[in-house]
Amino acid sequence: MSKKIIMQLDELTCPSCLTKIETAVKNTPGVNGDSVKVLFNSGKVKAEFDDGQTSAENLSSVVAGLGYEVESTKVKDI
């Protein structure tokens, strides 16, 4: 089933942070790469994914593994 995730990050400090996160999330199996958006000013990461291939927890771990704190996560069916 397809789901949409919105992750609220603690802080994005530079445009290269945005690119780093966007690339890592896009390259995660099960993520619709065209849906990935990192919003610099609000510190949000949005993506659509197939929960048969990945999970919200895995996506949060991908971002956290880059050194960014995921403050909250919202997931909904689409």
C-alpha positions as CSV (number, residue, x, y, z in Angstrom):
1,M,0.0,0.0,0.0
2,S,1.2,3.5,-0.8
3,K,1.8,5.9,2.1
4,K,2.9,9.5,2.5
5,I,5.4,10.4,5.2
6,I,6.2,13.9,6.6
7,M,9.2,14.1,8.8
8,Q,9.9,17.2,10.9
9,L,13.6,17.7,11.3
10,D,15.3,19.6,14.1
11,E,17.3,21.9,11.8
12,L,18.5,22.3,8.3
13,T,21.4,24.7,8.2
14,C,22.5,24.8,4.5
15,P,21.3,24.0,1.0
16,S,23.7,21.1,0.8
17,C,21.9,19.5,3.7
18,L,18.7,19.5,1.6
19,T,20.5,17.8,-1.3
20,K,22.1,15.2,0.9
21,I,18.7,14.2,2.5
22,E,16.8,14.3,-0.7
23,T,19.3,12.0,-2.5
24,A,19.3,9.5,0.4
25,V,15.5,9.3,0.7
26,K,15.1,9.1,-3.1
27,N,17.6,6.2,-3.3
28,T,15.8,4.2,-0.6
29,P,14.1,1.1,-2.2
30,G,10.3,1.5,-2.2
31,V,10.3,5.3,-2.3
32,N,8.7,7.2,-5.2
33,G,11.7,9.4,-6.1
34,D,9.5,11.9,-7.9
35,S,7.6,12.5,-4.7
36,V,10.5,13.5,-2.4
37,K,10.6,17.1,-1.3
38,V,12.8,18.6,1.4
39,L,11.5,22.0,2.5
40,F,14.4,24.0,3.8
41,N,12.6,26.8,5.6
42,S,10.2,24.5,7.5
43,G,12.6,21.6,8.0
44,K,10.2,19.1,6.6
45,V,10.9,16.0,4.4
46,K,7.9,14.7,2.4
47,A,7.9,11.4,0.4
48,E,5.6,8.7,-0.8
49,F,6.6,5.1,-0.3
50,D,5.4,1.5,-0.7
51,D,5.1,0.0,2.8
52,G,5.6,-3.4,1.3
53,Q,9.2,-2.4,0.5
54,T,10.1,0.1,3.3
55,S,8.7,1.6,6.4
56,A,8.4,5.0,8.1
57,E,10.8,3.8,10.7
58,N,13.4,2.9,8.0
59,L,13.0,6.3,6.3
60,S,13.5,8.1,9.6
61,S,16.6,5.9,10.2
62,V,18.0,6.9,6.8
63,V,17.7,10.6,7.7
64,A,19.0,10.1,11.2
65,G,21.9,8.2,9.8
66,L,22.9,11.3,7.9
67,G,23.2,13.1,11.3
68,Y,19.8,14.9,11.4
69,E,17.4,14.6,14.2
70,V,13.9,13.6,13.2
71,E,11.6,15.3,15.8
72,S,8.3,13.8,14.6
73,T,6.9,11.7,11.8
74,K,3.4,11.6,10.3
75,V,2.2,8.9,8.0
76,K,-1.0,8.5,6.1
77,D,-2.4,6.2,3.4
78,I,-2.7,7.6,-0.1
